């Protein structure tokens, strides 16, 4: 009798986890609190750590577990815990262990200041299966705490990072370029390269989002002042010029094209979404427009993903300026204009954001896709220009060769 193999090994990169259609929900974000123990000058979401009213309104551990259980039943394989600072929740460990017992991979966004020996031990014993992402606000106490505005946060963050290193817990770091720390970018990247989990240079936030609750005009004015000008941002993006151009040559042909009057040209709300701290399910982290939020305290993930989000995604732009410019602009993809950005900037879903337009046009001119005074929505031969960039026929020229 011929023996049969009961196990067949296959390369995970060459097979699909799903035999036919993708699941209704592949990944879920849960913003388990908006409260944070830091008070970062650029943050678009943080609320005071000791805000009792906010804490009272947050989802309970039981409610979060119920959402996680339904997510797993919908074949979700990954959950991202974010905030605020998720480790501020006293019941974080309970929720984390529940998610892992469901078989979910956990991606944790944290400032690392609240990582204790006990939590490091938990992550070592029950690995999250995704690298923890730690945001670092400065390499020196003065720069770090100029951003966080909390005394002692620098020491607490580095203690947490060292605990992760000691327990060999995989993590990556990322930064936020601000006046207090932007001169430390080289030092930060040199240090980041020594972290075992870092297989590429850290990312840097610099084109900061405004308050996604639209709840603090004074804070928004501060954030606007902290945003990096488009040309300075380009200098950061092109520090490794060859790498940047190579990535753009691959990216542009795949993702850049006019979107027409479709508001939702991205994948938000398709197989993913974000649950906020109070049970509202949104297509993405930033989009808090009331028309785009589904209340899970009176419904469920399946209904939101199967009915609410698809109808929401059918919405068309009506703003005349958007239709005249954004709908015709081939930089869509390179430009981050979307309903979430319009919401945070203007309180609408389709008002153009000039700051994003400037960033996209600055990059396009660097790549040779636009001449100095051209506007992308006026270009007719945009496909030829993108193909030329991809094939190196015309457009971008290295500054070292020009």
C-alpha positions as CSV (number, residue, x, y, z in Angstrom):
1,X,0.0,0.0,0.0
2,X,1.5,3.3,-1.1
3,X,1.9,5.8,1.7
4,X,0.4,9.3,1.3
5,X,1.6,12.5,2.6
6,X,-0.8,14.3,4.9
7,X,1.1,17.5,4.9
8,X,2.1,19.4,1.8
9,X,4.5,22.3,2.3
10,X,4.0,25.4,0.1
11,X,5.7,28.7,-0.2
12,X,3.5,31.3,1.5
13,X,4.6,33.9,-1.1
14,X,3.3,31.8,-4.0
15,X,-0.1,30.7,-2.7
16,X,-3.2,32.5,-1.6
17,X,-4.5,32.0,1.9
18,X,-8.0,32.0,0.4
19,X,-9.1,29.5,-2.3
20,X,-11.5,31.8,-4.1
21,X,-12.6,35.2,-3.0
22,X,-11.0,37.3,-0.4
23,X,-12.6,37.4,3.0
24,X,-15.1,40.2,3.9
25,X,-12.5,41.4,6.5
26,X,-8.8,40.7,6.1
27,X,-7.4,43.3,8.6
28,X,-9.0,45.3,11.4
29,X,-7.7,48.4,13.2
30,X,-9.0,49.1,16.7
31,X,-8.2,52.5,18.2
32,X,-8.8,51.3,21.8
33,X,-8.3,54.7,23.3
34,X,-7.8,58.3,22.1
35,X,-6.1,59.1,25.4
36,X,-2.4,59.3,25.6
37,X,0.3,59.8,28.3
38,X,2.2,62.1,25.9
39,X,0.9,65.5,24.6
40,X,2.7,65.6,21.3
41,X,2.6,68.9,19.5
42,X,1.8,67.4,16.1
43,X,-0.7,64.7,17.0
44,X,-4.1,64.6,15.2
45,X,-5.9,62.5,17.7
46,X,-4.5,62.5,21.3
47,X,-6.7,63.4,24.3
48,X,-5.5,63.7,28.0
49,X,-4.6,60.5,29.7
50,X,-6.7,61.4,32.8
51,X,-9.9,62.4,30.9
52,X,-12.5,60.5,32.9
53,X,-15.4,61.4,30.6
54,X,-13.6,60.0,27.6
55,X,-12.6,56.9,29.5
56,X,-16.2,56.3,30.5
57,X,-17.3,56.4,26.9
58,X,-14.7,54.0,25.6
59,X,-15.5,50.4,24.5
60,X,-15.3,48.0,27.4
61,X,-13.0,45.0,27.2
62,X,-16.1,42.8,26.7
63,X,-17.2,44.9,23.7
64,X,-13.7,44.8,22.2
65,X,-13.6,41.0,22.6
66,X,-17.0,40.7,20.9
67,X,-15.7,42.7,17.9
68,X,-12.5,40.6,17.7
69,X,-14.6,37.4,17.9
70,X,-16.7,38.5,15.0
71,X,-13.7,39.7,13.1
72,X,-12.1,36.2,13.4
73,X,-15.4,34.6,12.2
74,X,-15.1,36.8,9.1
75,X,-11.6,35.3,8.4
76,X,-9.7,38.3,9.6
77,X,-6.1,37.4,10.2
78,X,-4.6,40.6,11.7
79,X,-5.7,43.3,14.1
80,X,-3.8,46.6,14.7
81,X,-4.1,48.1,18.2
82,X,-3.6,51.8,18.1
83,X,-4.6,55.0,19.9
84,X,-3.8,57.4,21.5
85,X,-1.5,55.1,23.5
86,X,-3.1,51.6,23.6
87,X,-1.0,50.5,26.6
88,X,-2.7,53.2,28.7
89,X,-5.7,50.8,28.9
90,X,-5.6,48.8,32.2
91,X,-7.2,45.9,30.4
92,X,-4.8,45.9,27.4
93,X,-3.2,42.6,28.4
94,X,-6.7,40.9,28.7
95,X,-7.6,42.2,25.2
96,X,-4.2,41.3,23.7
97,X,-4.3,37.7,25.0
98,X,-7.9,37.3,23.7
99,X,-6.8,38.4,20.2
100,X,-3.9,36.0,20.2
101,X,-6.0,33.1,21.4
102,X,-8.3,33.8,18.5
103,X,-5.3,33.2,16.2
104,X,-5.1,36.9,15.2
105,X,-1.8,38.5,14.5
106,X,-1.4,41.7,16.5
107,X,0.3,44.8,15.3
108,X,0.8,47.3,18.1
109,X,1.5,51.0,17.6
110,X,3.0,52.5,20.8
111,X,5.3,55.2,22.1
112,X,7.0,52.5,24.3
113,X,6.9,54.6,27.5
114,X,4.5,52.2,29.2
115,X,6.3,49.0,28.3
116,X,7.1,47.3,31.6
117,X,9.2,44.2,32.4
118,X,5.8,42.4,32.8
119,X,4.5,43.5,29.3
120,X,7.9,42.7,27.7
121,X,7.6,39.2,29.2
122,X,4.1,38.9,27.8
123,X,5.2,39.8,24.3
124,X,8.2,37.3,24.6
125,X,5.9,34.5,25.9
126,X,3.0,35.2,23.5
127,X,4.5,37.0,20.5
128,X,2.3,39.4,18.6
129,X,3.5,37.8,15.3
130,X,3.8,41.3,13.8
131,X,6.7,43.7,14.6
132,X,5.7,46.2,17.2
133,X,5.9,49.8,15.8
134,X,7.5,52.4,18.1
135,X,7.5,56.1,17.3
136,X,10.6,57.9,18.5
137,X,10.4,61.7,18.8
138,X,14.1,62.5,19.4
139,X,17.5,61.2,20.1
140,X,18.1,63.6,23.0
141,X,16.0,64.4,26.1
142,X,15.6,68.0,25.0
143,X,14.4,67.3,21.5
144,X,12.2,64.3,22.5
145,X,10.4,66.2,25.3
146,X,10.0,69.3,23.2
147,X,7.7,67.1,21.1
148,X,5.9,65.1,23.8
149,X,5.7,68.0,26.3
150,X,5.9,65.5,29.1
151,X,8.8,65.4,31.6
152,X,10.4,62.0,32.0
153,X,8.9,60.7,28.7
154,X,12.4,60.4,27.1
155,X,13.7,58.1,29.8
156,X,10.5,56.0,29.9
157,X,10.6,55.5,26.1
158,X,14.2,54.3,26.1
159,X,13.5,52.0,29.0
160,X,10.7,50.5,27.0
161,X,12.8,50.1,23.9
162,X,15.6,48.5,25.9
163,X,13.2,46.0,27.4
164,X,12.1,45.0,23.9
165,X,15.7,44.5,22.9
166,X,16.6,42.6,26.0
167,X,13.7,40.1,25.4
168,X,14.4,39.9,21.7
169,X,11.0,41.1,20.8
170,X,10.8,42.1,17.1
171,X,10.1,45.8,16.6
172,X,10.7,48.7,14.2
173,X,11.0,52.4,14.8
174,X,9.6,55.4,12.9
175,X,10.0,59.1,13.4
176,X,8.2,62.4,13.1
177,X,10.3,65.3,11.7
178,X,9.8,68.4,13.7
179,X,11.8,71.6,14.3
180,X,13.2,70.1,17.6
181,X,14.5,66.9,16.1
182,X,14.9,67.2,12.3
183,X,18.6,67.8,12.6
184,X,18.9,64.4,14.3
185,X,17.7,62.4,11.3
186,X,21.1,61.0,10.5
187,X,21.8,60.0,14.1
188,X,18.3,58.4,14.3
189,X,18.7,56.4,11.1
190,X,22.2,55.2,12.1
191,X,20.8,54.0,15.4
192,X,17.8,52.4,13.8
193,X,20.0,50.4,11.5
194,X,21.4,48.6,14.6
195,X,17.9,47.2,15.6
196,X,17.6,43.6,14.5
197,X,14.0,44.0,13.2
198,X,14.8,46.9,10.9
199,X,15.2,45.6,7.4
200,X,14.9,49.1,5.8
201,X,15.4,52.7,6.9
202,X,12.7,54.1,9.2
203,X,9.8,56.2,7.8
204,X,9.3,59.8,8.9
205,X,6.1,61.7,9.3
206,X,6.4,65.3,8.1
207,X,3.2,66.2,6.2
208,X,1.1,66.1,9.3
209,X,-2.7,65.5,9.4
210,X,-5.0,68.0,11.2
211,X,-7.2,66.9,14.0
212,X,-9.4,64.1,12.7
213,X,-12.2,65.0,15.1
214,X,-12.0,68.6,14.0
215,X,-12.2,69.4,17.7
216,X,-9.3,71.9,18.3
217,X,-8.8,74.9,16.1
218,X,-5.8,76.1,18.1
219,X,-4.1,72.7,17.8
220,X,-4.7,72.7,14.1
221,X,-3.0,76.1,13.7
222,X,0.0,74.7,15.5
223,X,0.1,71.5,13.3
224,X,-0.1,73.7,10.2
225,X,3.0,75.6,11.4
226,X,4.9,72.4,12.0
227,X,4.2,70.9,8.6
228,X,7.3,70.6,6.3
229,X,7.1,72.8,3.2
230,X,6.8,70.7,0.0
231,X,10.3,71.5,-1.3
232,X,11.9,70.7,2.1
233,X,9.9,67.5,2.2
234,X,11.1,66.5,-1.2
235,X,14.7,66.9,0.0
236,X,14.0,64.4,2.7
237,X,12.3,62.0,0.4
238,X,15.2,62.1,-2.1
239,X,18.1,61.8,0.3
240,X,18.6,58.4,-1.2
241,X,17.8,59.6,-4.7
242,X,18.4,56.3,-6.6
243,X,16.1,54.4,-4.2
244,X,13.4,57.0,-4.4
245,X,13.4,57.1,-8.2
246,X,13.5,53.4,-8.5
247,X,10.4,53.1,-6.2
248,X,8.6,55.8,-8.2
249,X,9.3,54.1,-11.5
250,X,7.5,51.1,-10.1
251,X,4.8,52.9,-8.3
252,X,3.7,55.5,-10.9
253,X,2.6,53.1,-13.7
254,X,0.6,51.0,-11.2
255,X,-1.2,53.7,-9.2
256,X,-1.2,57.1,-11.0
257,X,-4.2,58.0,-13.1
258,X,-7.2,60.4,-12.9
259,X,-9.9,59.1,-10.6
260,X,-12.8,61.0,-12.1
261,X,-15.6,62.0,-9.8
262,X,-15.2,58.9,-7.6
263,X,-14.5,60.0,-4.1
264,X,-13.2,56.6,-2.9
265,X,-10.5,55.5,-5.3
266,X,-8.5,53.9,-2.5
267,X,-9.2,50.6,-0.8
268,X,-10.6,52.0,2.4
269,X,-13.6,50.0,3.6
270,X,-12.9,47.1,1.3
271,X,-11.7,44.2,3.5
272,X,-10.6,46.5,6.2
273,X,-11.7,49.3,8.5
274,X,-11.0,51.1,11.8
275,X,-13.1,50.8,15.0
276,X,-12.7,54.0,17.1
277,X,-12.5,54.0,20.8
278,X,-16.3,54.4,21.1
279,X,-17.5,51.7,18.7
280,X,-17.8,53.6,15.5
281,X,-16.6,51.6,12.5
282,X,-14.9,53.8,9.8
283,X,-13.3,53.0,6.5
284,X,-9.9,54.4,7.7
285,X,-8.2,55.9,10.7
286,X,-8.7,59.5,9.8
287,X,-12.2,59.6,8.3
288,X,-14.5,60.6,11.1
289,X,-17.2,62.2,9.0
290,X,-20.6,61.2,10.5
291,X,-21.9,60.0,7.1
292,X,-19.0,57.5,7.0
293,X,-19.2,56.0,10.5
294,X,-21.2,52.9,11.4
295,X,-22.1,52.3,15.0
296,X,-21.1,48.8,16.1
297,X,-23.0,49.2,19.4
298,X,-26.1,48.9,17.3
299,X,-24.9,46.7,14.5
300,X,-22.1,44.4,13.4
301,X,-19.0,44.2,11.2
302,X,-20.7,42.0,8.6
303,X,-23.5,44.6,8.0
304,X,-21.0,47.5,7.8
305,X,-18.7,45.7,5.4
306,X,-21.4,44.2,3.3
307,X,-23.9,47.0,3.1
308,X,-22.9,50.3,4.7
309,X,-19.4,50.7,3.3
310,X,-20.2,49.6,-0.3
311,X,-23.0,52.2,-0.5
312,X,-20.7,54.8,1.1
313,X,-18.1,54.1,-1.6
314,X,-20.5,54.9,-4.4
315,X,-20.6,58.6,-3.4
316,X,-19.4,61.0,-6.1
317,X,-17.7,64.3,-5.8
318,X,-19.9,67.4,-6.2
319,X,-17.4,70.2,-5.4
320,X,-16.8,72.2,-8.7
321,X,-13.2,72.8,-7.9
322,X,-12.6,69.1,-7.1
323,X,-14.3,68.1,-10.4
324,X,-12.3,70.7,-12.4
325,X,-8.9,69.8,-10.8
326,X,-8.7,66.6,-8.7
327,X,-11.0,64.5,-10.8
328,X,-8.8,65.2,-13.9
329,X,-5.4,65.1,-12.2
330,X,-3.2,62.1,-13.1
331,X,-1.1,62.6,-9.9
332,X,-3.9,60.8,-8.0
333,X,-2.0,58.1,-6.2
334,X,1.1,60.3,-5.7
335,X,-1.2,62.9,-4.2
336,X,-2.9,61.9,-0.9
337,X,-6.1,63.8,-1.6
338,X,-9.0,61.7,-0.3
339,X,-12.3,62.1,1.6
340,X,-10.4,61.7,4.9
341,X,-8.0,64.5,4.1
342,X,-10.8,66.7,2.9
343,X,-12.7,66.0,6.2
344,X,-9.8,66.9,8.5
345,X,-8.9,70.1,6.5
346,X,-12.4,71.4,5.5
347,X,-15.1,69.3,7.1
348,X,-16.3,68.0,3.8
349,X,-15.6,64.9,1.7
350,X,-14.5,66.5,-1.6
351,X,-12.8,69.9,-1.0
352,X,-9.3,70.0,-2.5
353,X,-6.4,70.3,-0.1
354,X,-3.9,72.7,-1.5
355,X,-1.1,71.5,0.7
356,X,-1.3,68.0,-0.7
357,X,-1.5,69.4,-4.2
358,X,1.8,71.3,-3.7
359,X,3.5,68.2,-2.3
360,X,2.4,66.0,-5.3
361,X,3.3,68.6,-7.9
362,X,6.7,69.2,-6.3
363,X,7.5,65.5,-6.6
364,X,6.1,65.3,-10.1
365,X,8.4,68.1,-11.3
366,X,11.4,66.4,-9.7
367,X,10.6,63.2,-11.5
368,X,10.2,65.1,-14.8
369,X,6.5,64.3,-15.1
370,X,5.7,68.0,-15.1
371,X,7.4,71.2,-16.4
372,X,7.9,74.1,-14.1
373,X,4.5,75.9,-14.6
374,X,2.4,72.9,-15.7
375,X,-0.6,71.7,-13.6
376,X,-1.3,68.0,-13.7
377,X,-5.0,68.3,-14.4
378,X,-4.2,70.1,-17.7
379,X,-1.9,67.3,-19.1
380,X,-3.2,65.2,-21.9
381,X,-0.3,62.9,-22.6
382,X,0.1,61.8,-18.9
383,X,0.2,58.1,-19.8
384,X,3.2,58.7,-22.2
385,X,5.0,60.6,-19.5
386,X,4.5,57.9,-16.9
387,X,5.6,55.2,-19.3
388,X,8.7,57.4,-20.2
389,X,9.6,57.7,-16.5
390,X,9.2,53.9,-16.0
391,X,11.4,53.1,-19.0
392,X,13.9,55.8,-18.5
393,X,13.2,57.3,-21.9
394,X,12.7,60.9,-20.7
395,X,11.6,62.9,-17.7
396,X,13.7,62.3,-14.6
397,X,17.4,62.8,-14.8
398,X,19.8,62.1,-11.9
399,X,21.1,65.4,-10.5
400,X,24.6,63.7,-10.7
401,X,24.2,63.2,-14.4
402,X,22.2,66.3,-15.3
